[in-house]
Amino acid sequence: MRDRGLDVDHSTIGRWVTKYSPEIINKAMHKKNAVGRRWRMDETYIKIRGKDAYLFRAVDKSGNTVDFYVSEKRDTEAALAFFKKAIDQNGRPELVNIDGSRSNKAALEKLNVRKHKKNRIEIRKCKYLNNIIEQDHRGPKLRVIPMLGFKSKCSAETIIAGVEFMHMLKKNQFYIPYQCGSLSSKFNYLAS
């Protein structure tokens, strides 16, 4: 906004994000490129009402964001909800690399129940392969940490969705014509 000569308070921008990001994201997701079938999944901490909450995230082998999920608990039900959301939007992965979390493994095992062997999701625990997701946490965390937490889960989900959208836009995860070179022209194309 300063580049355009406008002086806007940060709370105004926060209200814009809360109001308009769901609309923009819904339009843009139809133009999202497909993600790979090998995922790296991890969770990180955020603050909601001064208490620890969890941001579940996954990226594919190339580092493209698969999906995210905000939960106040780090348990099997939350991990299962994340995987169901990610699979509904991106298709079933063939392999998921996780850290040592028992809840993530239990959630994947629940998804594999009564599946034919060729349709099961392979579960792999390999610490160094999750470096991709650990490094990818930086993008959203750089925006979330200065906010000093969220007042509600709903506002956390909305604002993090906007942050994740911009992070995906920077990683060129959307189909955008070649003439859209700058980040602002890419954003304008997806928002229109």
C-alpha positions in Angstrom: 0.0 0.0 0.0 2.9 2.3 0.7 4.2 1.7 -2.9 0.9 3.2 -4.1 1.0 6.2 -1.7 -1.6 5.0 0.7 -1.2 5.0 4.5 -3.3 2.1 5.9 -3.3 0.7 9.5 -2.3 -2.9 10.0 -5.7 -3.7 11.6 -7.5 -2.6 8.4 -5.3 -5.0 6.4 -6.1 -7.7 8.9 -9.8 -7.1 8.4 -9.4 -7.2 4.6 -7.5 -10.5 4.8 -10.3 -12.0 7.0 -13.1 -10.8 4.7 -11.6 -11.3 1.2 -9.1 -14.2 1.4 -11.7 -17.0 1.5 -13.3 -15.6 -1.7 -9.9 -15.2 -3.5 -8.7 -18.6 -2.4 -11.9 -20.3 -3.6 -11.4 -18.8 -7.1 -7.7 -19.5 -7.2 -7.8 -23.2 -6.1 -9.4 -24.1 -9.5 -6.1 -23.0 -11.1 -3.8 -24.8 -8.7 -1.4 -27.2 -10.3 -1.6 -30.9 -9.2 0.8 -31.9 -6.5 2.9 -35.0 -6.4 1.9 -38.3 -4.9 4.8 -38.5 -2.4 4.1 -36.2 0.6 6.1 -35.0 3.6 3.9 -34.2 6.5 4.6 -32.4 9.8 3.0 -30.1 12.3 4.2 -26.9 13.9 3.0 -24.7 16.8 0.9 -21.6 16.7 -0.8 -19.7 19.5 -4.6 -19.4 19.8 -5.9 -17.4 22.8 -2.4 -17.7 24.4 -2.4 -21.5 24.2 -0.4 -23.8 21.9 -2.3 -25.0 18.9 -1.1 -27.0 15.9 -0.7 -26.2 12.2 -0.6 -29.5 10.3 1.0 -29.1 6.9 2.2 -31.2 4.0 4.3 -30.6 1.0 5.1 -32.9 -1.9 8.5 -34.2 -3.0 9.2 -31.0 -4.9 8.3 -28.7 -2.0 4.8 -27.7 -3.3 2.3 -27.1 -0.6 -0.3 -29.9 -0.5 -2.6 -28.6 2.3 -2.8 -27.3 5.9 -5.1 -27.8 8.9 -5.4 -25.9 12.2 -6.2 -27.9 15.3 -6.2 -27.2 19.0 -5.0 -30.7 19.7 -2.2 -32.9 18.4 -3.9 -36.3 18.3 -5.0 -39.0 15.9 -8.4 -37.3 15.2 -6.7 -34.1 14.2 -4.2 -35.9 12.0 -7.0 -37.9 10.4 -9.0 -34.8 9.7 -5.9 -33.2 8.1 -5.3 -36.3 5.9 -9.0 -36.5 4.8 -9.0 -32.8 3.9 -5.8 -33.1 1.9 -6.9 -36.3 0.1 -10.3 -34.8 -0.8 -8.6 -31.8 -2.4 -5.5 -33.4 -3.9 -6.1 -37.1 -4.3 -4.6 -40.1 -2.5 -0.9 -40.1 -2.0 1.2 -43.3 -2.6 3.6 -42.5 0.2 3.7 -40.1 3.2 6.9 -39.4 5.1 6.2 -38.5 8.7 8.3 -37.8 11.8 8.1 -40.0 14.9 4.6 -38.8 15.9 2.4 -41.8 16.8 -0.8 -39.9 16.1 0.2 -39.3 12.5 1.0 -43.0 12.0 -2.2 -44.1 13.6 -4.2 -41.7 11.4 -2.6 -43.2 8.2 -3.2 -46.7 9.5 -6.9 -45.8 9.9 -7.0 -44.6 6.3 -5.4 -47.9 5.2 -7.9 -50.1 7.0 -9.8 -52.4 4.6 -7.8 -51.1 1.6 -6.3 -53.5 -1.0 -2.5 -53.7 -0.7 -2.0 -51.7 -3.9 -4.3 -48.9 -2.6 -2.7 -48.4 0.8 -0.7 -45.4 1.6 2.9 -46.3 2.3 4.1 -44.9 5.7 7.7 -43.9 6.0 9.6 -42.5 8.9 12.8 -40.9 7.7 14.0 -37.9 9.6 16.1 -36.2 7.0 13.4 -36.5 4.3 11.2 -34.2 6.4 13.8 -31.4 6.1 11.7 -30.2 3.1 8.6 -29.5 5.2 10.7 -28.2 8.1 12.2 -25.6 5.9 8.8 -24.9 4.3 7.4 -24.0 7.7 9.5 -20.8 7.5 7.2 -19.1 5.0 4.0 -19.2 7.0 5.8 -18.9 10.4 7.5 -15.6 9.3 4.0 -14.1 8.9 2.4 -15.8 11.9 5.0 -15.3 14.7 4.8 -11.4 14.6 1.0 -11.6 15.0 1.6 -12.9 18.6 -1.2 -15.5 18.2 -4.8 -15.5 17.2 -8.0 -14.8 19.1 -10.0 -17.7 17.7 -9.5 -20.9 15.7 -11.8 -19.4 13.0 -9.6 -16.3 12.5 -6.4 -18.5 12.6 -7.8 -20.7 9.8 -8.8 -17.7 7.7 -5.5 -15.7 8.1 -3.3 -18.8 7.7 -5.3 -19.7 4.5 -4.3 -16.3 3.2 -0.7 -16.7 4.2 -0.5 -20.2 2.7 -2.1 -18.9 -0.5 0.6 -16.2 -0.9 3.3 -18.8 0.0 1.9 -21.1 -2.8 1.8 -18.1 -5.2 5.5 -17.4 -4.5 6.3 -21.0 -5.2 4.4 -20.8 -8.6 1.8 -23.5 -7.7 -0.9 -22.1 -9.9 -1.5 -22.1 -13.6 -0.8 -18.5 -14.6 -0.1 -17.2 -18.2 3.4 -16.3 -19.0 2.7 -12.5 -19.2 2.0 -12.4 -15.5 5.5 -11.9 -14.3 5.3 -10.0 -11.0 3.7 -11.3 -7.8 1.1 -8.6 -7.9 0.1 -9.4 -11.5 -0.2 -13.1 -10.6 -2.4 -12.2 -7.6 -4.6 -10.0 -9.8 -5.0 -12.7 -12.4 -6.0 -15.3 -9.7 -8.3 -12.9 -7.9 -10.2 -11.8 -11.0 
